[in-house]
């Protein structure tokens, strides 16, 4: 079997609430850092979430 290229990444809120999502990313097709606009339940708004490493 071939090894998968997909990495798990962590999307951290830019509102500094500490809330994050865990998602997958293919680094061959998405070479830059991922930024998504998602819901942050701690402040009850949609904000940008930026990619960070999973520790």
BANUDREN-456301 format. One line per field, with one value per residue (C-alpha): residue in one letter; x, y, z. Coordinates in nm, 4 decimals. Example, Ala and Ser with C-alpha at 12.3 -4.5 7.8 and 13.67 -1.06 7.14 Angstrom:
REM residues 2
code: c(A,S)
px: c(1.2300,1.3670)
py: c(-0.4500,-0.1060)
pz: c(0.7800,0.7140)
END
This chain:
REM residues 55
code: c(X,X,X,X,X,X,X,X,X,X,X,X,X,X,X,X,X,X,X,X,X,X,X,X,X,X,X,X,X,X,X,X,X,X,X,X,X,X,X,X,X,X,X,X,X,X,X,X,X,X,X,X,X,X,X)
px: c(0.0000,0.1127,0.1572,-0.1086,-0.0060,-0.2862,-0.1810,-0.3921,-0.3795,-0.5278,-0.7289,-0.6916,-0.9249,-0.7816,-1.0059,-0.7659,-1.0356,-0.8350,-1.1031,-0.9806,-1.0962,-0.9015,-0.9093,-0.7064,-0.4946,-0.3109,0.0210,0.0826,-0.2261,-0.2423,0.1115,0.0309,-0.1167,-0.4886,-0.7265,-1.0984,-1.3857,-1.5701,-1.7909,-1.6330,-1.8883,-1.7019,-1.7697,-2.0690,-1.9392,-1.7761,-1.4033,-1.0964,-0.9201,-0.5516,-0.3501,-0.1237,0.0610,-0.0909,0.1293)
py: c(0.0000,0.3542,0.6031,0.8755,1.2365,1.3871,1.5603,1.6488,2.0184,2.2415,2.5541,2.8072,3.1034,3.4491,3.5924,3.4470,3.2442,2.9217,2.7446,2.5241,2.2775,1.9713,1.8999,1.7341,1.8904,1.7623,1.9549,1.8780,2.0696,2.3332,2.4570,2.7762,2.7947,2.7280,3.0036,2.9321,3.1441,2.9339,2.9729,3.0399,2.9416,3.1201,3.4630,3.3451,3.4891,3.3762,3.4541,3.3484,3.0325,2.9907,2.6733,2.5586,2.2346,1.9670,1.9207)
pz: c(0.0000,-0.0759,0.2034,0.2199,0.1497,0.3581,0.6822,0.9832,1.0630,1.3280,1.2365,1.5206,1.5686,1.4948,1.7684,2.0331,2.2072,2.1950,1.9908,1.7022,1.4401,1.3216,0.9492,0.6722,0.3990,0.0938,0.0902,-0.2786,-0.3941,-0.1152,-0.0669,0.1265,0.4772,0.4888,0.6036,0.6422,0.7680,1.0259,1.3320,1.6733,1.9412,2.2213,2.0696,1.8616,1.5340,1.2110,1.2089,1.0120,1.1261,1.0324,0.9989,1.2812,1.3554,1.5763,1.8822)
END
